[in-house]
Amino acid sequence: ISPVTYLRTMRLNRVRSDLRQRSASTVGDVAARWGFWHPSRFACEYKALFGESPSATRAASLCAA
């Protein structure tokens, strides 16, 4: 695994963690906080890693709360 891929994966995991915890922040705000500036590219990378969209992760966390 390349260093760039490793860092991207770590950042995506932090986004996922934040989406599960922060109810006031939007998906875009959380993604930007972790350095993802292109929403469509971010969503594709997120879905490729986790098998669901960022908004699905957010929705699941809001339903569980």
PDB file of N, CA, C, O and CB in Angstrom:
ATOM      1  N   ILE A   1       0.858  -1.172   0.000  1.00  0.00           N
ATOM      2  CA  ILE A   1       0.000   0.000   0.000  1.00  0.00           C
ATOM      3  C   ILE A   1       0.906   1.238   0.000  1.00  0.00           C
ATOM      4  O   ILE A   1       1.888   1.308   0.739  1.00  0.00           O
ATOM      5  CB  ILE A   1      -0.977  -0.004   1.238  1.00  0.00           C
ATOM      6  N   SER A   2       0.559   2.190  -0.828  1.00  0.00           N
ATOM      7  CA  SER A   2       1.379   3.402  -0.918  1.00  0.00           C
ATOM      8  C   SER A   2       1.062   4.338   0.254  1.00  0.00           C
ATOM      9  O   SER A   2      -0.005   4.237   0.860  1.00  0.00           O
ATOM     10  CB  SER A   2       1.139   4.126  -2.274  1.00  0.00           C
ATOM     11  N   PRO A   3       1.978   5.236   0.565  1.00  0.00           N
ATOM     12  CA  PRO A   3       1.720   6.198   1.645  1.00  0.00           C
ATOM     13  C   PRO A   3       0.484   7.057   1.383  1.00  0.00           C
ATOM     14  O   PRO A   3      -0.265   7.363   2.310  1.00  0.00           O
ATOM     15  CB  PRO A   3       2.929   7.098   1.837  1.00  0.00           C
ATOM     16  N   VAL A   4       0.270   7.441   0.143  1.00  0.00           N
ATOM     17  CA  VAL A   4      -0.890   8.272  -0.198  1.00  0.00           C
ATOM     18  C   VAL A   4      -2.187   7.497   0.045  1.00  0.00           C
ATOM     19  O   VAL A   4      -3.142   8.038   0.602  1.00  0.00           O
ATOM     20  CB  VAL A   4      -0.811   8.741  -1.674  1.00  0.00           C
ATOM     21  N   THR A   5      -2.219   6.254  -0.367  1.00  0.00           N
ATOM     22  CA  THR A   5      -3.402   5.414  -0.157  1.00  0.00           C
ATOM     23  C   THR A   5      -3.654   5.198   1.326  1.00  0.00           C
ATOM     24  O   THR A   5      -4.796   5.242   1.784  1.00  0.00           O
ATOM     25  CB  THR A   5      -3.238   4.062  -0.866  1.00  0.00           C
ATOM     26  N   TYR A   6      -2.596   4.968   2.065  1.00  0.00           N
ATOM     27  CA  TYR A   6      -2.728   4.789   3.514  1.00  0.00           C
ATOM     28  C   TYR A   6      -3.322   6.045   4.170  1.00  0.00           C
ATOM     29  O   TYR A   6      -4.253   5.946   4.970  1.00  0.00           O
ATOM     30  CB  TYR A   6      -1.352   4.459   4.141  1.00  0.00           C
ATOM     31  N   LEU A   7      -2.792   7.205   3.836  1.00  0.00           N
ATOM     32  CA  LEU A   7      -3.293   8.448   4.427  1.00  0.00           C
ATOM     33  C   LEU A   7      -4.740   8.715   4.027  1.00  0.00           C
ATOM     34  O   LEU A   7      -5.538   9.148   4.858  1.00  0.00           O
ATOM     35  CB  LEU A   7      -2.412   9.627   4.008  1.00  0.00           C
ATOM     36  N   ARG A   8      -5.088   8.463   2.775  1.00  0.00           N
ATOM     37  CA  ARG A   8      -6.471   8.662   2.325  1.00  0.00           C
ATOM     38  C   ARG A   8      -7.403   7.731   3.100  1.00  0.00           C
ATOM     39  O   ARG A   8      -8.480   8.148   3.528  1.00  0.00           O
ATOM     40  CB  ARG A   8      -6.598   8.409   0.793  1.00  0.00           C
ATOM     41  N   THR A   9      -6.998   6.488   3.281  1.00  0.00           N
ATOM     42  CA  THR A   9      -7.811   5.529   4.027  1.00  0.00           C
ATOM     43  C   THR A   9      -7.986   5.969   5.473  1.00  0.00           C
ATOM     44  O   THR A   9      -9.077   5.852   6.030  1.00  0.00           O
ATOM     45  CB  THR A   9      -7.180   4.137   3.975  1.00  0.00           C
ATOM     46  N   MET A  10      -6.928   6.468   6.077  1.00  0.00           N
ATOM     47  CA  MET A  10      -7.024   6.958   7.455  1.00  0.00           C
ATOM     48  C   MET A  10      -7.987   8.143   7.542  1.00  0.00           C
ATOM     49  O   MET A  10      -8.799   8.220   8.464  1.00  0.00           O
ATOM     50  CB  MET A  10      -5.629   7.365   7.982  1.00  0.00           C
ATOM     51  N   ARG A  11      -7.897   9.067   6.579  1.00  0.00           N
ATOM     52  CA  ARG A  11      -8.795  10.231   6.577  1.00  0.00           C
ATOM     53  C   ARG A  11     -10.242   9.793   6.355  1.00  0.00           C
ATOM     54  O   ARG A  11     -11.150  10.312   7.003  1.00  0.00           O
ATOM     55  CB  ARG A  11      -8.371  11.244   5.485  1.00  0.00           C
ATOM     56  N   LEU A  12     -10.462   8.846   5.449  1.00  0.00           N
ATOM     57  CA  LEU A  12     -11.818   8.351   5.218  1.00  0.00           C
ATOM     58  C   LEU A  12     -12.379   7.676   6.470  1.00  0.00           C
ATOM     59  O   LEU A  12     -13.567   7.811   6.762  1.00  0.00           O
ATOM     60  CB  LEU A  12     -11.834   7.371   4.039  1.00  0.00           C
ATOM     61  N   ASN A  13     -11.556   6.967   7.195  1.00  0.00           N
ATOM     62  CA  ASN A  13     -12.006   6.359   8.451  1.00  0.00           C
ATOM     63  C   ASN A  13     -12.367   7.420   9.480  1.00  0.00           C
ATOM     64  O   ASN A  13     -13.310   7.229  10.247  1.00  0.00           O
ATOM     65  CB  ASN A  13     -10.924   5.434   9.015  1.00  0.00           C
ATOM     66  N   ARG A  14     -11.650   8.519   9.515  1.00  0.00           N
ATOM     67  CA  ARG A  14     -11.983   9.606  10.448  1.00  0.00           C
ATOM     68  C   ARG A  14     -13.298  10.269  10.045  1.00  0.00           C
ATOM     69  O   ARG A  14     -14.102  10.629  10.904  1.00  0.00           O
ATOM     70  CB  ARG A  14     -10.844  10.658  10.493  1.00  0.00           C
ATOM     71  N   VAL A  15     -13.517  10.429   8.739  1.00  0.00           N
ATOM     72  CA  VAL A  15     -14.792  10.968   8.269  1.00  0.00           C
ATOM     73  C   VAL A  15     -15.929  10.061   8.724  1.00  0.00           C
ATOM     74  O   VAL A  15     -16.939  10.536   9.244  1.00  0.00           O
ATOM     75  CB  VAL A  15     -14.796  11.115   6.726  1.00  0.00           C
ATOM     76  N   ARG A  16     -15.764   8.768   8.529  1.00  0.00           N
ATOM     77  CA  ARG A  16     -16.810   7.810   8.927  1.00  0.00           C
ATOM     78  C   ARG A  16     -17.091   7.909  10.418  1.00  0.00           C
ATOM     79  O   ARG A  16     -18.248   7.903  10.839  1.00  0.00           O
ATOM     80  CB  ARG A  16     -16.396   6.369   8.564  1.00  0.00           C
ATOM     81  N   SER A  17     -16.047   7.997  11.204  1.00  0.00           N
ATOM     82  CA  SER A  17     -16.213   8.131  12.652  1.00  0.00           C
ATOM     83  C   SER A  17     -16.976   9.417  12.990  1.00  0.00           C
ATOM     84  O   SER A  17     -17.893   9.403  13.811  1.00  0.00           O
ATOM     85  CB  SER A  17     -14.836   8.123  13.357  1.00  0.00           C
ATOM     86  N   ASP A  18     -16.595  10.517  12.358  1.00  0.00           N
ATOM     87  CA  ASP A  18     -17.278  11.787  12.618  1.00  0.00           C
ATOM     88  C   ASP A  18     -18.731  11.750  12.161  1.00  0.00           C
ATOM     89  O   ASP A  18     -19.605  12.282  12.845  1.00  0.00           O
ATOM     90  CB  ASP A  18     -16.548  12.931  11.922  1.00  0.00           C
ATOM     91  N   LEU A  19     -19.001  11.130  11.019  1.00  0.00           N
ATOM     92  CA  LEU A  19     -20.382  11.049  10.539  1.00  0.00           C
ATOM     93  C   LEU A  19     -21.253  10.265  11.511  1.00  0.00           C
ATOM     94  O   LEU A  19     -22.444  10.547  11.648  1.00  0.00           O
ATOM     95  CB  LEU A  19     -20.430  10.401   9.152  1.00  0.00           C
ATOM     96  N   ARG A  20     -20.681   9.310  12.167  1.00  0.00           N
ATOM     97  CA  ARG A  20     -21.436   8.517  13.137  1.00  0.00           C
ATOM     98  C   ARG A  20     -21.660   9.268  14.448  1.00  0.00           C
ATOM     99  O   ARG A  20     -22.578   8.926  15.193  1.00  0.00           O
ATOM    100  CB  ARG A  20     -20.714   7.211  13.413  1.00  0.00           C
ATOM    101  N   GLN A  21     -20.849  10.276  14.747  1.00  0.00           N
ATOM    102  CA  GLN A  21     -20.925  10.963  16.031  1.00  0.00           C
ATOM    103  C   GLN A  21     -21.532  12.353  15.976  1.00  0.00           C
ATOM    104  O   GLN A  21     -22.270  12.724  16.889  1.00  0.00           O
ATOM    105  CB  GLN A  21     -19.578  11.057  16.608  1.00  0.00           C
ATOM    106  N   ARG A  22     -21.260  13.118  14.970  1.00  0.00           N
ATOM    107  CA  ARG A  22     -21.653  14.530  14.942  1.00  0.00           C
ATOM    108  C   ARG A  22     -22.979  14.707  14.226  1.00  0.00           C
ATOM    109  O   ARG A  22     -23.077  14.487  13.019  1.00  0.00           O
ATOM    110  CB  ARG A  22     -20.574  15.378  14.262  1.00  0.00           C
ATOM    111  N   SER A  23     -23.983  15.098  14.963  1.00  0.00           N
ATOM    112  CA  SER A  23     -25.292  15.253  14.352  1.00  0.00           C
ATOM    113  C   SER A  23     -25.506  16.648  13.763  1.00  0.00           C
ATOM    114  O   SER A  23     -26.389  16.816  12.922  1.00  0.00           O
ATOM    115  CB  SER A  23     -26.363  14.962  15.370  1.00  0.00           C
ATOM    116  N   ALA A  24     -24.736  17.644  14.169  1.00  0.00           N
ATOM    117  CA  ALA A  24     -24.939  19.008  13.701  1.00  0.00           C
ATOM    118  C   ALA A  24     -24.200  19.308  12.395  1.00  0.00           C
ATOM    119  O   ALA A  24     -24.596  20.222  11.672  1.00  0.00           O
ATOM    120  CB  ALA A  24     -24.499  19.977  14.764  1.00  0.00           C
ATOM    121  N   SER A  25     -23.165  18.584  12.084  1.00  0.00           N
ATOM    122  CA  SER A  25     -22.363  18.854  10.893  1.00  0.00           C
ATOM    123  C   SER A  25     -22.957  18.139   9.679  1.00  0.00           C
ATOM    124  O   SER A  25     -23.495  17.038   9.789  1.00  0.00           O
ATOM    125  CB  SER A  25     -20.900  18.413  11.113  1.00  0.00           C
ATOM    126  N   THR A  26     -22.848  18.788   8.527  1.00  0.00           N
ATOM    127  CA  THR A  26     -23.287  18.146   7.292  1.00  0.00           C
ATOM    128  C   THR A  26     -22.192  17.215   6.799  1.00  0.00           C
ATOM    129  O   THR A  26     -21.052  17.279   7.258  1.00  0.00           O
ATOM    130  CB  THR A  26     -23.642  19.199   6.208  1.00  0.00           C
ATOM    131  N   VAL A  27     -22.548  16.352   5.863  1.00  0.00           N
ATOM    132  CA  VAL A  27     -21.562  15.451   5.268  1.00  0.00           C
ATOM    133  C   VAL A  27     -20.454  16.269   4.619  1.00  0.00           C
ATOM    134  O   VAL A  27     -19.275  15.948   4.765  1.00  0.00           O
ATOM    135  CB  VAL A  27     -22.226  14.508   4.228  1.00  0.00           C
ATOM    136  N   GLY A  28     -20.827  17.317   3.908  1.00  0.00           N
ATOM    137  CA  GLY A  28     -19.837  18.178   3.254  1.00  0.00           C
ATOM    138  C   GLY A  28     -18.898  18.843   4.237  1.00  0.00           C
ATOM    139  O   GLY A  28     -17.699  18.947   3.977  1.00  0.00           O
ATOM    140  N   ASP A  29     -19.426  19.294   5.362  1.00  0.00           N
ATOM    141  CA  ASP A  29     -18.588  19.923   6.392  1.00  0.00           C
ATOM    142  C   ASP A  29     -17.582  18.933   6.964  1.00  0.00           C
ATOM    143  O   ASP A  29     -16.410  19.262   7.150  1.00  0.00           O
ATOM    144  CB  ASP A  29     -19.460  20.492   7.520  1.00  0.00           C
ATOM    145  N   VAL A  30     -18.043  17.734   7.238  1.00  0.00           N
ATOM    146  CA  VAL A  30     -17.151  16.709   7.793  1.00  0.00           C
ATOM    147  C   VAL A  30     -16.081  16.340   6.772  1.00  0.00           C
ATOM    148  O   VAL A  30     -14.907  16.220   7.121  1.00  0.00           O
ATOM    149  CB  VAL A  30     -17.951  15.448   8.214  1.00  0.00           C
ATOM    150  N   ALA A  31     -16.476  16.159   5.523  1.00  0.00           N
ATOM    151  CA  ALA A  31     -15.512  15.816   4.472  1.00  0.00           C
ATOM    152  C   ALA A  31     -14.466  16.919   4.325  1.00  0.00           C
ATOM    153  O   ALA A  31     -13.273  16.633   4.222  1.00  0.00           O
ATOM    154  CB  ALA A  31     -16.236  15.583   3.125  1.00  0.00           C
ATOM    155  N   ALA A  32     -14.897  18.151   4.316  1.00  0.00           N
ATOM    156  CA  ALA A  32     -13.960  19.280   4.185  1.00  0.00           C
ATOM    157  C   ALA A  32     -13.032  19.354   5.390  1.00  0.00           C
ATOM    158  O   ALA A  32     -11.855  19.684   5.246  1.00  0.00           O
ATOM    159  CB  ALA A  32     -14.727  20.610   4.030  1.00  0.00           C
ATOM    160  N   ARG A  33     -13.544  19.054   6.560  1.00  0.00           N
ATOM    161  CA  ARG A  33     -12.716  19.080   7.768  1.00  0.00           C
ATOM    162  C   ARG A  33     -11.533  18.124   7.633  1.00  0.00           C
ATOM    163  O   ARG A  33     -10.461  18.375   8.182  1.00  0.00           O
ATOM    164  CB  ARG A  33     -13.558  18.714   9.007  1.00  0.00           C
ATOM    165  N   TRP A  34     -11.730  17.027   6.902  1.00  0.00           N
ATOM    166  CA  TRP A  34     -10.673  16.030   6.722  1.00  0.00           C
ATOM    167  C   TRP A  34      -9.970  16.150   5.379  1.00  0.00           C
ATOM    168  O   TRP A  34      -9.253  15.237   4.968  1.00  0.00           O
ATOM    169  CB  TRP A  34     -11.245  14.645   6.863  1.00  0.00           C
ATOM    170  N   GLY A  35     -10.171  17.277   4.687  1.00  0.00           N
ATOM    171  CA  GLY A  35      -9.400  17.576   3.481  1.00  0.00           C
ATOM    172  C   GLY A  35      -9.953  17.051   2.181  1.00  0.00           C
ATOM    173  O   GLY A  35      -9.222  16.982   1.193  1.00  0.00           O
ATOM    174  N   PHE A  36     -11.215  16.680   2.144  1.00  0.00           N
ATOM    175  CA  PHE A  36     -11.842  16.236   0.905  1.00  0.00           C
ATOM    176  C   PHE A  36     -12.630  17.407   0.327  1.00  0.00           C
ATOM    177  O   PHE A  36     -13.680  17.776   0.851  1.00  0.00           O
ATOM    178  CB  PHE A  36     -12.769  14.993   1.146  1.00  0.00           C
ATOM    179  N   TRP A  37     -12.120  17.984  -0.748  1.00  0.00           N
ATOM    180  CA  TRP A  37     -12.688  19.214  -1.296  1.00  0.00           C
ATOM    181  C   TRP A  37     -13.612  18.980  -2.483  1.00  0.00           C
ATOM    182  O   TRP A  37     -14.378  19.874  -2.844  1.00  0.00           O
ATOM    183  CB  TRP A  37     -11.586  20.138  -1.705  1.00  0.00           C
ATOM    184  N   HIS A  38     -13.562  17.807  -3.097  1.00  0.00           N
ATOM    185  CA  HIS A  38     -14.390  17.504  -4.258  1.00  0.00           C
ATOM    186  C   HIS A  38     -15.463  16.503  -3.842  1.00  0.00           C
ATOM    187  O   HIS A  38     -15.172  15.318  -3.678  1.00  0.00           O
ATOM    188  CB  HIS A  38     -13.529  16.947  -5.435  1.00  0.00           C
ATOM    189  N   PRO A  39     -16.704  16.968  -3.670  1.00  0.00           N
ATOM    190  CA  PRO A  39     -17.761  16.101  -3.133  1.00  0.00           C
ATOM    191  C   PRO A  39     -17.979  14.800  -3.906  1.00  0.00           C
ATOM    192  O   PRO A  39     -18.142  13.744  -3.294  1.00  0.00           O
ATOM    193  CB  PRO A  39     -19.041  16.857  -3.102  1.00  0.00           C
ATOM    194  N   SER A  40     -17.985  14.857  -5.222  1.00  0.00           N
ATOM    195  CA  SER A  40     -18.259  13.633  -5.975  1.00  0.00           C
ATOM    196  C   SER A  40     -17.110  12.634  -5.863  1.00  0.00           C
ATOM    197  O   SER A  40     -17.337  11.429  -5.752  1.00  0.00           O
ATOM    198  CB  SER A  40     -18.518  13.964  -7.443  1.00  0.00           C
ATOM    199  N   ARG A  41     -15.897  13.129  -5.890  1.00  0.00           N
ATOM    200  CA  ARG A  41     -14.741  12.236  -5.745  1.00  0.00           C
ATOM    201  C   ARG A  41     -14.703  11.629  -4.340  1.00  0.00           C
ATOM    202  O   ARG A  41     -14.430  10.442  -4.162  1.00  0.00           O
ATOM    203  CB  ARG A  41     -13.425  13.001  -6.031  1.00  0.00           C
ATOM    204  N   PHE A  42     -14.984  12.479  -3.354  1.00  0.00           N
ATOM    205  CA  PHE A  42     -15.044  11.996  -1.975  1.00  0.00           C
ATOM    206  C   PHE A  42     -16.086  10.889  -1.842  1.00  0.00           C
ATOM    207  O   PHE A  42     -15.807   9.841  -1.260  1.00  0.00           O
ATOM    208  CB  PHE A  42     -15.366  13.153  -1.009  1.00  0.00           C
ATOM    209  N   ALA A  43     -17.287  11.117  -2.380  1.00  0.00           N
ATOM    210  CA  ALA A  43     -18.367  10.137  -2.258  1.00  0.00           C
ATOM    211  C   ALA A  43     -17.988   8.814  -2.930  1.00  0.00           C
ATOM    212  O   ALA A  43     -18.296   7.745  -2.403  1.00  0.00           O
ATOM    213  CB  ALA A  43     -19.663  10.691  -2.874  1.00  0.00           C
ATOM    214  N   CYS A  44     -17.329   8.878  -4.078  1.00  0.00           N
ATOM    215  CA  CYS A  44     -16.904   7.657  -4.775  1.00  0.00           C
ATOM    216  C   CYS A  44     -15.862   6.893  -3.967  1.00  0.00           C
ATOM    217  O   CYS A  44     -15.945   5.671  -3.846  1.00  0.00           O
ATOM    218  CB  CYS A  44     -16.340   8.001  -6.160  1.00  0.00           C
ATOM    219  N   GLU A  45     -14.886   7.601  -3.416  1.00  0.00           N
ATOM    220  CA  GLU A  45     -13.845   6.948  -2.614  1.00  0.00           C
ATOM    221  C   GLU A  45     -14.432   6.356  -1.337  1.00  0.00           C
ATOM    222  O   GLU A  45     -14.050   5.263  -0.920  1.00  0.00           O
ATOM    223  CB  GLU A  45     -12.726   7.947  -2.267  1.00  0.00           C
ATOM    224  N   TYR A  46     -15.357   7.076  -0.725  1.00  0.00           N
ATOM    225  CA  TYR A  46     -15.999   6.612   0.499  1.00  0.00           C
ATOM    226  C   TYR A  46     -16.794   5.334   0.227  1.00  0.00           C
ATOM    227  O   TYR A  46     -16.685   4.355   0.964  1.00  0.00           O
ATOM    228  CB  TYR A  46     -16.919   7.709   1.078  1.00  0.00           C
ATOM    229  N   LYS A  47     -17.596   5.358  -0.844  1.00  0.00           N
ATOM    230  CA  LYS A  47     -18.414   4.192  -1.164  1.00  0.00           C
ATOM    231  C   LYS A  47     -17.555   2.995  -1.560  1.00  0.00           C
ATOM    232  O   LYS A  47     -17.898   1.856  -1.244  1.00  0.00           O
ATOM    233  CB  LYS A  47     -19.389   4.525  -2.287  1.00  0.00           C
ATOM    234  N   ALA A  48     -16.452   3.241  -2.241  1.00  0.00           N
ATOM    235  CA  ALA A  48     -15.558   2.147  -2.623  1.00  0.00           C
ATOM    236  C   ALA A  48     -14.959   1.472  -1.386  1.00  0.00           C
ATOM    237  O   ALA A  48     -14.776   0.255  -1.370  1.00  0.00           O
ATOM    238  CB  ALA A  48     -14.435   2.668  -3.538  1.00  0.00           C
ATOM    239  N   LEU A  49     -14.656   2.259  -0.354  1.00  0.00           N
ATOM    240  CA  LEU A  49     -14.042   1.713   0.852  1.00  0.00           C
ATOM    241  C   LEU A  49     -15.061   1.062   1.785  1.00  0.00           C
ATOM    242  O   LEU A  49     -14.802  -0.008   2.336  1.00  0.00           O
ATOM    243  CB  LEU A  49     -13.303   2.804   1.590  1.00  0.00           C
ATOM    244  N   PHE A  50     -16.220   1.703   1.964  1.00  0.00           N
ATOM    245  CA  PHE A  50     -17.168   1.245   2.980  1.00  0.00           C
ATOM    246  C   PHE A  50     -18.425   0.565   2.441  1.00  0.00           C
ATOM    247  O   PHE A  50     -19.189  -0.017   3.211  1.00  0.00           O
ATOM    248  CB  PHE A  50     -17.573   2.394   3.808  1.00  0.00           C
ATOM    249  N   GLY A  51     -18.646   0.631   1.128  1.00  0.00           N
ATOM    250  CA  GLY A  51     -19.805  -0.037   0.550  1.00  0.00           C
ATOM    251  C   GLY A  51     -21.127   0.672   0.755  1.00  0.00           C
ATOM    252  O   GLY A  51     -22.183   0.097   0.495  1.00  0.00           O
ATOM    253  N   GLU A  52     -21.088   1.900   1.213  1.00  0.00           N
ATOM    254  CA  GLU A  52     -22.291   2.717   1.360  1.00  0.00           C
ATOM    255  C   GLU A  52     -21.914   4.179   1.184  1.00  0.00           C
ATOM    256  O   GLU A  52     -20.749   4.549   1.331  1.00  0.00           O
ATOM    257  CB  GLU A  52     -22.971   2.481   2.744  1.00  0.00           C
ATOM    258  N   SER A  53     -22.887   4.998   0.874  1.00  0.00           N
ATOM    259  CA  SER A  53     -22.610   6.414   0.680  1.00  0.00           C
ATOM    260  C   SER A  53     -22.415   7.107   2.031  1.00  0.00           C
ATOM    261  O   SER A  53     -22.875   6.612   3.060  1.00  0.00           O
ATOM    262  CB  SER A  53     -23.750   7.084  -0.111  1.00  0.00           C
ATOM    263  N   PRO A  54     -21.735   8.249   2.022  1.00  0.00           N
ATOM    264  CA  PRO A  54     -21.583   8.994   3.275  1.00  0.00           C
ATOM    265  C   PRO A  54     -22.934   9.388   3.883  1.00  0.00           C
ATOM    266  O   PRO A  54     -23.099   9.377   5.103  1.00  0.00           O
ATOM    267  CB  PRO A  54     -20.742  10.245   3.035  1.00  0.00           C
ATOM    268  N   SER A  55     -23.880   9.730   3.037  1.00  0.00           N
ATOM    269  CA  SER A  55     -25.194  10.112   3.559  1.00  0.00           C
ATOM    270  C   SER A  55     -25.920   8.924   4.193  1.00  0.00           C
ATOM    271  O   SER A  55     -26.703   9.104   5.126  1.00  0.00           O
ATOM    272  CB  SER A  55     -26.051  10.707   2.441  1.00  0.00           C
ATOM    273  N   ALA A  56     -25.666   7.712   3.694  1.00  0.00           N
ATOM    274  CA  ALA A  56     -26.259   6.528   4.318  1.00  0.00           C
ATOM    275  C   ALA A  56     -25.664   6.297   5.707  1.00  0.00           C
ATOM    276  O   ALA A  56     -26.378   5.910   6.632  1.00  0.00           O
ATOM    277  CB  ALA A  56     -26.042   5.284   3.431  1.00  0.00           C
ATOM    278  N   THR A  57     -24.378   6.529   5.853  1.00  0.00           N
ATOM    279  CA  THR A  57     -23.740   6.419   7.164  1.00  0.00           C
ATOM    280  C   THR A  57     -24.350   7.442   8.117  1.00  0.00           C
ATOM    281  O   THR A  57     -24.665   7.126   9.264  1.00  0.00           O
ATOM    282  CB  THR A  57     -22.205   6.622   7.052  1.00  0.00           C
ATOM    283  N   ARG A  58     -24.515   8.673   7.630  1.00  0.00           N
ATOM    284  CA  ARG A  58     -25.112   9.739   8.445  1.00  0.00           C
ATOM    285  C   ARG A  58     -26.527   9.378   8.836  1.00  0.00           C
ATOM    286  O   ARG A  58     -26.908   9.530   9.996  1.00  0.00           O
ATOM    287  CB  ARG A  58     -25.099  11.076   7.691  1.00  0.00           C
ATOM    288  N   ALA A  59     -27.303   8.909   7.895  1.00  0.00           N
ATOM    289  CA  ALA A  59     -28.704   8.562   8.179  1.00  0.00           C
ATOM    290  C   ALA A  59     -28.799   7.434   9.208  1.00  0.00           C
ATOM    291  O   ALA A  59     -29.642   7.475  10.105  1.00  0.00           O
ATOM    292  CB  ALA A  59     -29.427   8.150   6.883  1.00  0.00           C
ATOM    293  N   ALA A  60     -27.948   6.447   9.078  1.00  0.00           N
ATOM    294  CA  ALA A  60     -27.956   5.335  10.033  1.00  0.00           C
ATOM    295  C   ALA A  60     -27.616   5.810  11.438  1.00  0.00           C
ATOM    296  O   ALA A  60     -28.195   5.337  12.416  1.00  0.00           O
ATOM    297  CB  ALA A  60     -26.970   4.251   9.599  1.00  0.00           C
ATOM    298  N   SER A  61     -26.679   6.744  11.536  1.00  0.00           N
ATOM    299  CA  SER A  61     -26.305   7.245  12.863  1.00  0.00           C
ATOM    300  C   SER A  61     -27.416   8.090  13.470  1.00  0.00           C
ATOM    301  O   SER A  61     -27.592   8.091  14.688  1.00  0.00           O
ATOM    302  CB  SER A  61     -25.016   8.064  12.781  1.00  0.00           C
ATOM    303  N   LEU A  62     -28.166   8.808  12.642  1.00  0.00           N
ATOM    304  CA  LEU A  62     -29.272   9.628  13.152  1.00  0.00           C
ATOM    305  C   LEU A  62     -30.444   8.760  13.585  1.00  0.00           C
ATOM    306  O   LEU A  62     -31.139   9.082  14.548  1.00  0.00           O
ATOM    307  CB  LEU A  62     -29.731  10.632  12.090  1.00  0.00           C
ATOM    308  N   CYS A  63     -30.661   7.665  12.877  1.00  0.00           N
ATOM    309  CA  CYS A  63     -31.750   6.748  13.248  1.00  0.00           C
ATOM    310  C   CYS A  63     -31.435   6.011  14.534  1.00  0.00           C
ATOM    311  O   CYS A  63     -32.337   5.702  15.313  1.00  0.00           O
ATOM    312  CB  CYS A  63     -32.011   5.742  12.129  1.00  0.00           C
ATOM    313  N   ALA A  64     -30.165   5.726  14.761  1.00  0.00           N
ATOM    314  CA  ALA A  64     -29.740   4.987  15.941  1.00  0.00           C
ATOM    315  C   ALA A  64     -29.757   5.858  17.201  1.00  0.00           C
ATOM    316  O   ALA A  64     -29.812   5.350  18.321  1.00  0.00           O
ATOM    317  CB  ALA A  64     -28.347   4.419  15.721  1.00  0.00           C
ATOM    318  N   ALA A  65     -29.709   7.166  16.998  1.00  0.00           N
ATOM    319  CA  ALA A  65     -29.649   8.074  18.157  1.00  0.00           C
ATOM    320  C   ALA A  65     -30.980   8.279  18.809  1.00  0.00           C
ATOM    321  O   ALA A  65     -31.080   9.015  19.791  1.00  0.00           O
ATOM    322  CB  ALA A  65     -29.100   9.400  17.751  1.00  0.00           C
TER     323      ALA A  65
END
